[in-house]
Amino acid sequence: MKLKLSYGLMAIVFATALFAGTRSAATPTAAQRALTLEQSIKCPVCRGQSVAESDSEASKAIRTEIERRIADGQSDSEIRSYFSQTLGADILLRPPSSGWGGVVWVLPIAGLVIAGAGIGLAFFRWRRWST
């Protein structure tokens, strides 16, 4: 009984820490939003660099466009959507979290859960077999 209680408390602490760690304390400024967006969009000219890292003219134009759209009051998803539609879906460094792109985010988590359950089951059977 004590073991189940300690595992339950550990799960509650883990879930609380995970929840608290993913929440932002303050609303990001326009400059922080711009940097986050620049880091999530690929430079169309450079290979393997984000718009934030590149000094190419194309990246400078994209940075200017991002700043203009933030000033116009567009959301981050609207800005990403604009660049995705204009320059192609592969311009985004992070895949979308919905639709088929969401599979990229779900599969590793599902794999970890299944592996953890498999290891737990193996230990449970091993414990029953050894006693």
Buried (B, 14 or more C-beta within 10 A) or exposed (E): EEEEEEEEEEEEEEEEEEEEEEEEEEEEEEEEBBBEBBEBBBBBEBEEBBBBEBEBEBBEEBBEBBBEBBEEEBEBEEBBBBBBEEBEEEBBBEBBEEEEEEEEBEEEEEEEEEEEEEEEEEEEEEEEEEE
